[in-house]
Amino acid sequence: MEDLIPTEFYLSQNHPNPFTEKTIIKYCLPEEVRIKLEVFNGKNEKIETLVDEIKEPGTYQIEFKPNGSNEAEYLYQLTAGSTVMKKKMVLIK
């Protein structure tokens, strides 16, 4: 089966959500573009940049594991060119 090229930018809800130790974030890119995938805490402070590079069109996924943070809620944001998408994820301790 051929790899299909997405027709629009898309940021999926992380899975599982809520999560206990780690979670997977998936996103789709319809064109080559520089992207940033960042994670913010409940105070909207950036705590980690997961991806910051030019990507080819396609579907991608990345694992997020909080590093000893006491936060329970996070926001993750995908910036692809002028497109910005955000989702919320919850850590269960």
C-alpha positions in Angstrom: 0.0 0.0 0.0 1.3 3.4 -0.9 1.9 6.1 1.7 -0.9 8.6 1.4 -0.2 12.4 1.6 -2.5 14.3 3.9 -4.6 17.0 2.3 -4.5 19.3 5.3 -2.6 20.1 8.5 -3.9 18.1 11.4 -3.0 17.6 15.1 -4.5 14.5 16.7 -5.5 14.2 20.3 -2.7 12.4 22.2 -3.2 8.7 23.0 -3.7 7.6 25.6 -5.3 10.6 27.2 -5.2 10.8 30.2 -1.8 9.1 30.4 0.4 7.8 33.3 4.0 7.7 32.0 4.1 8.4 28.3 1.8 9.3 25.4 1.9 9.5 21.6 1.2 12.7 19.7 0.4 12.3 15.9 0.3 15.1 13.3 -0.2 15.3 9.5 1.5 17.7 7.1 0.2 18.2 3.5 3.4 20.0 2.3 7.0 20.4 3.2 7.2 23.0 6.0 9.2 23.9 9.1 7.3 22.8 12.2 7.5 23.2 15.9 5.8 20.9 18.3 6.0 22.3 21.8 4.6 21.3 25.2 3.5 23.9 27.8 2.5 23.5 31.5 -0.7 24.7 33.1 0.8 28.2 33.4 1.4 28.4 29.7 5.2 28.1 30.2 7.0 26.1 27.5 8.6 23.1 29.1 9.8 21.2 26.1 10.2 21.4 22.3 9.6 17.9 20.8 10.2 18.9 17.1 11.8 21.9 15.5 12.7 21.2 11.9 11.6 21.1 8.3 9.4 18.0 7.5 8.3 16.4 4.3 4.5 15.9 3.7 3.2 12.9 5.6 1.9 11.6 8.9 4.2 11.6 12.0 4.1 10.6 15.6 6.3 11.3 18.6 6.3 10.1 22.2 6.1 12.5 25.1 7.3 11.6 28.6 7.2 14.3 31.3 10.5 14.5 33.1 9.6 14.4 36.8 7.1 17.3 36.4 4.4 17.8 39.0 2.0 19.2 36.4 -1.2 17.3 35.8 -2.4 19.2 32.7 -0.4 20.1 29.6 -1.0 21.9 26.4 0.8 20.9 23.2 1.0 23.1 20.2 1.9 22.4 16.5 3.1 25.4 14.5 3.4 24.7 10.8 4.0 27.8 8.8 1.1 30.1 9.6 -1.0 27.3 11.0 -1.2 26.9 14.7 -3.1 24.0 16.5 -3.4 23.2 20.2 -4.6 20.4 22.3 -4.8 19.6 26.0 -3.5 16.4 27.6 -3.7 15.1 31.2 -1.2 13.2 33.3 -2.5 10.9 36.0 -0.2 10.3 38.9 
